[in-house]
Amino acid sequence: MDRILVLGATGYTGRLVAQALETLGRPYLIAGRNQHALDELSASLRSRPEVRIADVGDSSSLSHALGGIKAVVNTVGPFRRLGLPVVRAAVDLGVHYVDTTGEQTFQMQVYDELHRRAIATSCTVITGAAFEYTFSYLGAALLHERCGPLLTVSSYHLAGSFQPSVGTAKSAVGMMGEEFLAFREGRLAPMPSPWRPRRVLFPGEREAFWAVPFPGGDAVMLPLDIPTLQAATSHVLLPQWPARVLSLVGIAQPYLRSLLGDELLRRAEDAVSRLRADPAPEQQRGARWMVFVHGQSPSGSHLCCMQGLDTYATSGATAALTAVWLADGRARDAGVMTTGKALPAVEFLDALAPFGVRWELR
């Protein structure tokens, strides 16, 4: 079996990817900067994976770590600062690449810089292969295949009692310095920031939610994969008062962006590292998540609902399975693309059932 590398394996998400690969029974290696932490992690895992040292700031160490590897899962963030060297190294070597980013601007950079190169080296690059975007990508692909062609698509993410990890919090801080985008009327445009959240009630649900726009990968990636799309937006679902607060943050963000420089953002990210701790496993277990993808096509309005428990464990399983399928040669194309274009949506969702993922069309 072709092997997979987990980069950043000793981090919060990296450990979950490794655990998912253990469950899948797939040979893999772990890599990062800290030899002692890697050795400890390897000793704690049933398969005792091989350890390699890699520093994203050292191209020779990255090339060495990726030697003989078929696919890499990169969990080292914030991706806007640390991600591109890893993607470049993987693409140059023809290694399939998967990451767990939630950073819209990074995804655009990866596509703009490396799409053609990835085609030339016959590798598939999938960014955002975690809870944040994978399910909206899969839902959109499923609706496009079964009910399309899709003209508009909107995703809605409910994360239950979600507690951000240190890495997620640092990425969120960094995103405050970037422009938030949506895809409207066939082009990318600044994301709308309404004063009030919108109340939504989905078919089959008894409880209404409050939706607030957020800068998802849908806006920048789905139009590249589905040429018929004229609009693509993302939303987070919250209780009413947190949704109102987040709406105000969205309104203020363009003004904050004009004030924040790279140095201030870096200091804020460092402060997050000092002040936050990763959520304990018991904080995540049992926390329900749901992703609703609403699509409009000439045949009418359609909804795909996906759900499960524990956003982080689901992210680890999703990234691990994506890498396994790419390593097994199941990608339908080369280049930078979404999970839904690279892999068959229904089969992939069904393969996540052992990890508690369920889905349905409504």
Secondary structure, DSSP 8 states (H G I E B T S, - for coil): ---EEEETTTSHHHHHHHHHHHHHT--EEEEES-HHHHHHHHHHSTT--EEEE--TT-HHHHHHHTTT-SEEEE--S-HHHHTHHHHHHHHHHT-EEEE----HHHHHHHHHHHHHHHHHTT-EEE---SHHHHHHHHHHHHHHHHH-S-SEEEEEEE-SS----HHHHHHHHHHTTS--EEEETTEEEE----SS-EEE--TT-SS-EEEEE---HHHHHHHHH-TT-SEEEEEEEE-HHHHHHHHHHHHHHHHHHHH--HHHHHHHHHHHHHH-----HHHHTT-EEEEEEEEEETTEEEEEEEEEE-HHHHHHHHHHHHHHHHHTT--SS-EE--HHHHS-HHHHHHHTGGGT-EEEE-
